Amino acid sequence: MLFGQPIRQMGFFAEDVRESALEHSRRFGSGPFFVVPLNQTVIARPGEDGLIDMSCAVGQWGTMQVEFLQEAHGDHQRFRDMFDMPSDKTGIHHAAIIVDDLDAAVADFAKAGFREKLRFKPHGTTLTSVFIDTVAEYGFFIELYGQIPSLLKLYESVAHAAKTFDGTDPVREGRPAPIS
């Protein structure tokens, strides 16, 4: 059990987030997916800060959110480089967990022998997530988020959009409509 918290999202690398989301929707009935650019995102590794140019598509698959990540090709592919594998790897990248206390959860993972690999902060937000290196044991990273109202609203909006999703327009640009 991952510290008593459910996995809220599975994240996958993709060469094309739109195509991957469309294929996932066709195969599994998931969706709708919302494509969001995450340009100029601040990331930090021990001793290194930088920017990243990427896009993601998020959609609902049953009770879980699915995210596809696409990083712009270039010299510094920080998310791809998280793997000690060839940089053309696609497939599962992380499982996201929302925790009550981000710092305490990071410390708990450290006590269990898992190190922090990266901190991720979209430009212009207070949102921070921490990627924990669990690749050797689980085959993917654990992404931890604190109880951030804007993130919780996004999860809620994506899940709400799925309730009336009939397969029409499975890949949409922009964020889902907020729930009023």
Buried (B, 14 or more C-beta within 10 A) or exposed (E): EBEEBEBBBBBBBBEBBBBBBBBBBEEEBBBBBBBBBBEEBBBBBEEEEEEBBBBBBBBBBEEBBBBBBBBEEEEBBBBBEBBEEEEEEBEBBBBBBBBEEBEEBBEBBEEEEBEBBBBBBBEEEEBBBBBBBBBEEBEBBBBBBBEBEEBEBBBEBBBBBBEEBEEEEBBBEEBBEEEE
